[in-house]
Structure formats: C-alpha cells, structure tokens
Amino acid sequence: MTKGVLIKKTLFDTIISELSCLDYEKGGILGQKVRGQIDEFFLDALPKSASISSYTPDIDVLEKTINSVWKHRGITFCGFVHSHINTSYASQADIDFIRRFCKVNCLDEFMLGIVNSKSGTFHLYSISNQLVKELSVLSE
C-alpha cells in the first residue's frame, strides 16, 4: 500500500454524504482500478444490523457487487468503510475485524475508512497483522 491514496473529490464527497447519519452506523465497500487510488464506493444500504455503536454488513449483497458487478468492470475490492457517531478513528474491534478478514482471505493488508458522521472527518488506514498505518487521502 502507498502512504497516500487518491480519491476523486466527487467520490470522496459521496462517501461522506452517504455515511453521515446521526442515528446509527452505516458502511460500504471501496474498490480500485489502479493501486494507490480509490475509484468506487458501494453503500451497504440494508445492512444485516446497525446501531449507534455497531455495523454488520450484508455480506451477500457486498459479495454480489464485488464478484458480479465490479469484477466485470476491472475493479478490485480494496477496503471497507463505515461511520462512527463520535469519532473518525478505527476502534480495536474494527482493527480486529480487518485482521480476521485478511487472515481468512490470505491478504497481507487491507484498507479501512472511518467517517465521523457528525463532523464529516475521514480517516483511512492500511491494516496488516503487525501494523495499523494511517494513510493520507489526496482528493482531486
């Protein structure tokens, strides 16, 4: 992973707008055509569960998007993103989830984005078994 990730301004604004909800956590997936940038976002509009402190994605819908829609368009699934009500920092539960996901899917690292739904602040991380690195987001 690179230290900086490019996201088009319109896509960045869409992510912030879609995940800004003060009642419960929301989330989705990130995709890329080119390493070092995020080219796609898919909102998990009907998650399995969502509350003020947790978000459980609808894996079936997300897998269909990744394996059917994105695959045919040359888009690689590169990360998860979800909102937190009071912070834009990854929780230990978020980090543990990504590490389990990487282990099950034989990945060295994966991206996680967190949006503070009150302030619109966004942090993006590269998470591996050993490290959690915050990535700079470059918006064009």
Buried (B, 14 or more C-beta within 10 A) or exposed (E): BEEEBBBEEEBBEBBBEBBBBEEBBBBBBBBBBEEEBBBBBBBBEEBEEBEEEBBBBBEEBBEEBBEEEBEEEEBBBBBBBBBBBEBBEBEEEBBEBBBEBBEEEEBEBBBBBBBBBBEBBBBBBBBBEEEBEEBEBEEE
